[in-house]
């Protein structure tokens, strides 16, 4: 299991990972996808550690800005890039599947891409600022986990539309029932950890997942690496916003 974990870390983060001595086998790429939530857990642990180290900083806005910058650096902006490409394609594709896929391959970013990134980062910052005024540890752990858990759930339940895409071997070799079981266990752990707030979070994330899956299926007939990245960013944001809105409710 060490090699699949290393592959997941290499794909989803900019953390230093020793180079593999041999090319990955197809089954290892499928197993690597099962470790996506664990990568999120590691990111959450690093963010929680940074939060602890910055306990002396009185202003939650400054801490939120530093946390968000660290978050982006840890992933190298990988998922933000997917969000940008998806946003451009959503507008420029005008409902045409082939045109939408072609725009996703274009490395240039248009106004919609920039707007999507700004809006997501702005909402993350606002939610973090609210959460950091109290105890934000649970949110810092859960948001990265759920962002990547929803990527796994999409791979397990939705066709991958690019046979030569970066995520194609992960999708083809993914142990689907193990993936679904993993998501159920993460959901149960969230409810145990947050109790009623955790249950409400699961309802919100479940609705968000179904809505995004419907959009990807209607526009593309499945998912691509870019839409997986967009899903990760949007689910992280939805997790933070939900927990921020619930912070004073219970």
N, C-alpha and C positions, 0 to 999 in steps of 0.2 A: 504493500500500500504506500510505500515511501515514494515510489516513482509517480504514481497518479497524483499524490499530493503536491509533489514538486512541479508537475505539469500544470496543475491548477494555479499554483502560486506564480509560475512564470507567465501564464496567460493573463491573470487578473490583477496582478500587482507589479510594482517596480521594486519589490523587496529583493535583496541579493539571494539568489538561489544557485547552488552549485550546478554546473552544466552536467547534463546526463551523458553517461558514457556510451550509450547506444540510442539510435532513433526509437521513439515510442512505438509500441505495438498498438494496433487498432483498439484492442480491449482496454488498454491502459488509458486511452483518450476517453473512452466511455466511462471508465471508473473515475477519471479526473473530474468529470462533471458532478459526481456525487460529493466531491470535496468543495464545490463552490460555496455552500453555506459555511463550511469550516473556515474558508478563506475570509468570508465576511466576519466570522467570529474573531479571527485574528486581527482584522482591521479594527473591529469594535474594541478589542482588548487594548490595542495601541492607542486608540482615541481616548478610552477611559483612563489609561495611564497618563496621557498628556493632560487630561482634565485634572487629574489628581496633582500633577506637577505644577499646574497653574492655579492652585487653590488660593495663592496670595493675590492674584489679580482681581481687583474689586469689581471691575466693570464687566458685566456679562457680554456686552457687545464686542469688546476687544477679544475676550476669550472665544466667543463664537466665531469671529473672523479668523483667529489663529487655528481653531479646530477645523474649520471648513477648508482652509488652505492646506493643512496637513492631510485631510481626507482626499483632496484632489491629487496631491503629490503622491500619496501611497498607491493610487491606481493609475497614475500617469495620465489622467483625464480620458482613459479608455472608453468608459461608458458615456461620458459627455460627448465624445466624438460620435458615438452611435446615436445619441439623442439628436445631435446637430444634423447628421445625415438623414435621419428619419423625419425630422421636422421639415427640412427642405423638400424631401421627396413627397411628403404628405400634401404640401401646397403645390409644388411644381408638377407632380404626377397627374393631377386633375382626374383621379380615378382610373387612369390607365395603368395596368399592372406592369407592363414592360417599360413604360416610361418611368414609373416610380422606381423600379429596380435599377434602371440606368442612372437616375439621378443619385441614388444611394452610393454608386461607385465613384461619383465625381468628388474629388478631394476639396473642391472649393466650397466655401460656406456662404450662403445667402442671408438676407435679412431675417428669415424665419428661423434659421439655425441659431443665429446670434440671439434672437429674442427668446428662443426656447432655453438656451443655456443661462441667460441672465435671469429669466423667471424662475427656473429651478433653483439656481444658486441663491437668489433673493429669498425664496420661500424656505429653503434650508436654513439660511442665516437667521431669518425671523423666528423660525421654530426653535433653533438652537439657543438663541438669545433668551427666549421664554423658558426653555427647559433648564438652561444653565443658571437661572436665577434660583433654582431649587436643586434637587438631586437628579442629575441628568444621566446617571450611570446606566440605568436600564435602557433608555433610548439609544445611547451610544453603542451599546452592545447589539440591540435588536435591529436597528435600521440597516446596517450593512449585511446582517444575516438574512433578513427578509428580502432585501434587494436581490441577492444572489439565489435565494431559495426559489423565488418566482421565476428566475431564469431557468432553473432546473425543471420546475413544473411546466413551463412552456415547452422545453425540449421533450419532456415526457408525454405531452398531450397534443402537440401541434406539429404539423409537417415542417421540415426545414426545406426551404424552396431553392437554395443554391447548392447544387451537388458538389461544386468546387469551393464552397465557402469555408471560412475558418472554423465555423461551428459544425460543419457537416459530419466529420468523423465522431465528434462528441455525441451528436444526435443519433447517428446510426448505431453506435455501440452502447448507448446508455441503457443500463438495467432499469427498465421503466417501472416495474412494480416496487423495486427497492427505492427508487426515487420518490414515488408517491408515499411510501411508508415513511421515508425520511421527512417529507413535508408534514405529514400528520404528527410525527413525534415533535417537530419543531413547534407546531401549532399548540400541541398539548403543553409543552414546556413554557410557551409564552403565556398561556392561560394560568398555569400554576404560578408563574412568576408575578404576573400583574393582576391576577384574579379578574374582577369584573371589567377593569380597563382592558385586560388582555382579551377577553371575549369580544368586547366592542371593536378592538383593533382587528381581530380576525374577521369580523363581519365586514369592516371597511376594506381591508386588504383583499378579501375574497371578491367583493364587488368590483374593486379596481382591477383585479386580475381578469375577471370575466369580461369587463368592458374592453380592456386592452386586447385580450385574445380575440374578441369579436372584431375589433378594428383591424388587427393584423390579418385575420382570415378573410375579411371582406375586401381588403385592399390588395393583399398579396397571395392569399390562399395558404398562408403559413407564416413562418418567421425567418429572419435573417440574423446575421451577427449584429447588424445595426439595431434592429428592433429589440434584440435581447438586451443590448446595452441601454437603449431607451427605457425598456421595462425596468431594469435595475435602478436607474436614476429616478424614475417616477415612483417606484415602490418605496425607495428610501425616503423620498420627499413626503409621500403619503403617510408613511410610518411616523416620521418626525412631526408632521402637522397634526396628525390624530392625537398623538401623545401630548403635544403642546396644548391642544384644545381641551384635553381631558385632565390637565394637570391640576386644575382647581375644582374639578367636579367630584372627586372622591377623596 
